[in-house]
């Protein structure tokens, strides 16, 4: 399943619904919650081994966030990769 997270703040309840093998993309203001010192950084770090977590590179650039400020292990993807993920995912859950 592909999870598109727009919600800010990102609640740990959302992260608890991520199953092994799922892909999660943080978009818009949700990228502000995946910084190394965020409330959910420990939860994200624990889940990185079983799920794929991504941020849209345009969204972090617009907000002046450098990649080294993000939780280690998050992938940066561009818009074309986001489109590819949505096309290839039979189930998409949006968290707004």
C-alpha positions as CSV (number, residue, x, y, z in Angstrom):
1,X,0.0,0.0,0.0
2,X,1.1,3.5,-0.7
3,X,0.5,6.1,2.0
4,X,0.5,9.8,1.1
5,X,0.9,11.9,4.2
6,X,-0.1,15.5,4.0
7,X,-1.1,15.9,7.6
8,X,0.9,18.0,9.9
9,X,1.5,17.2,12.6
10,X,1.9,13.5,11.7
11,X,0.4,11.5,14.5
12,X,2.0,8.3,15.7
13,X,-1.4,6.7,15.2
14,X,-0.8,7.1,11.4
15,X,2.6,5.4,11.6
16,X,1.1,2.5,13.6
17,X,-1.1,1.8,10.6
18,X,1.9,1.3,8.3
19,X,2.4,-2.4,7.5
20,X,5.6,-4.1,6.6
21,X,6.4,-3.5,2.9
22,X,4.3,-0.3,2.7
23,X,5.6,2.8,1.1
24,X,5.0,6.2,2.8
25,X,5.6,9.6,1.1
26,X,5.6,12.7,3.2
27,X,4.3,15.7,1.3
28,X,3.7,19.4,1.8
29,X,4.0,20.5,5.5
30,X,4.2,16.9,6.6
31,X,7.9,17.0,5.7
32,X,8.4,19.4,8.6
33,X,7.7,16.4,10.9
34,X,10.4,14.1,9.6
35,X,13.3,16.1,10.8
36,X,15.9,14.3,13.1
37,X,14.7,16.1,16.2
38,X,10.9,15.7,15.6
39,X,8.5,14.0,17.9
40,X,8.1,11.0,15.5
41,X,11.8,10.6,14.6
42,X,12.3,7.6,16.9
43,X,9.2,5.9,15.6
44,X,10.3,6.4,12.0
45,X,13.7,5.1,12.7
46,X,12.3,1.9,14.2
47,X,10.0,1.4,11.1
48,X,12.7,2.1,8.5
49,X,13.8,-1.6,8.3
50,X,10.3,-2.9,7.3
51,X,8.8,-0.1,5.3
52,X,10.0,2.5,2.7
53,X,9.7,6.2,3.8
54,X,10.2,9.0,1.3
55,X,9.9,12.8,1.1
56,X,9.3,14.8,-2.0
57,X,12.5,16.7,-2.8
58,X,10.6,19.8,-4.0
59,X,8.7,20.0,-0.7
60,X,11.8,20.0,1.4
61,X,13.6,22.5,-0.9
62,X,10.7,24.9,-0.8
63,X,10.8,24.8,3.0
64,X,14.5,25.4,3.2
65,X,15.2,21.9,4.7
66,X,18.5,20.3,3.8
67,X,18.6,16.5,3.3
68,X,21.0,16.0,6.3
69,X,18.3,17.5,8.6
70,X,15.9,14.6,7.8
71,X,15.7,11.3,9.8
72,X,18.5,9.1,8.5
73,X,17.2,6.5,6.0
74,X,14.4,8.5,4.4
75,X,14.6,8.6,0.6
76,X,14.2,11.8,-1.4
77,X,12.1,11.4,-4.5
78,X,11.2,13.7,-7.2
79,X,7.8,14.3,-8.8
80,X,8.3,11.8,-11.5
81,X,9.1,9.1,-8.9
82,X,5.9,10.1,-7.0
83,X,3.8,9.6,-10.1
84,X,5.5,6.2,-10.8
85,X,4.7,5.1,-7.2
86,X,1.0,6.2,-7.6
87,X,0.7,4.4,-10.9
88,X,2.2,1.2,-9.6
89,X,0.3,1.1,-6.3
90,X,-3.1,-0.6,-6.5
91,X,-4.1,0.8,-3.1
92,X,-3.4,4.4,-2.0
93,X,-4.3,5.9,1.4
94,X,-4.1,9.7,1.7
95,X,-3.7,11.2,5.2
96,X,-4.8,14.8,5.1
